[in-house]
Amino acid sequence: MTGKIETDPAVTLAKELEQDMLALYGPTLFGKHLINALGYGSADAFRQAVSRKTVPVTVFPIEKRKGKFALTKDVAKWLAKQRTANA
């Protein structure tokens, strides 16, 4: 054993993305930031995915707020998984 810790590239990338996204957006993403991060071309495309239940991360409402929200951590993990799976 060399003492070097091997890590999954997706995990490393997810942590980096999460840190960057948390600094920019906070613990939740919503609105145009969520739509753009998930790669939807428009708000209508996102709404349709929500109604079809095909959004790739868990989205949820927040009481007395408009729209759908997702945890920044979940979006970062999904983005990293997409990047490393298709590299």
DASUL-V600795 format. One record per residue. N is the residue number from 1. RES is the residue in three letters. D_LAST is the distance of its C-alpha to the last C-alpha in whole Angstrom. Layout:
n res d_last
N RES D_LAST
N RES D_LAST
This chain:
n res d_last
1 MET 28
2 THR 27
3 GLY 27
4 LYS 24
5 ILE 22
6 GLU 18
7 THR 16
8 ASP 13
9 PRO 11
10 ALA 11
11 VAL 14
12 THR 15
13 LEU 13
14 ALA 15
15 LYS 18
16 GLU 17
17 LEU 16
18 GLU 19
19 GLN 22
20 ASP 21
21 MET 21
22 LEU 24
23 ALA 26
24 LEU 26
25 TYR 26
26 GLY 28
27 PRO 27
28 THR 27
29 LEU 25
30 PHE 27
31 GLY 28
32 LYS 26
33 HIS 24
34 LEU 23
35 ILE 23
36 ASN 21
37 ALA 18
38 LEU 18
39 GLY 17
40 TYR 21
41 GLY 22
42 SER 26
43 ALA 28
44 ASP 29
45 ALA 26
46 PHE 25
47 ARG 29
48 GLN 28
49 ALA 25
50 VAL 27
51 SER 30
52 ARG 28
53 LYS 27
54 THR 23
55 VAL 22
56 PRO 19
57 VAL 21
58 THR 24
59 VAL 26
60 PHE 30
61 PRO 33
62 ILE 35
63 GLU 39
64 LYS 41
65 ARG 37
66 LYS 36
67 GLY 33
68 LYS 30
69 PHE 28
70 ALA 25
71 LEU 25
72 THR 22
73 LYS 21
74 ASP 20
75 VAL 18
76 ALA 16
77 LYS 15
78 TRP 14
79 LEU 12
80 ALA 10
81 LYS 10
82 GLN 8
83 ARG 6
84 THR 5
85 ALA 6
86 ASN 4
87 ALA 0
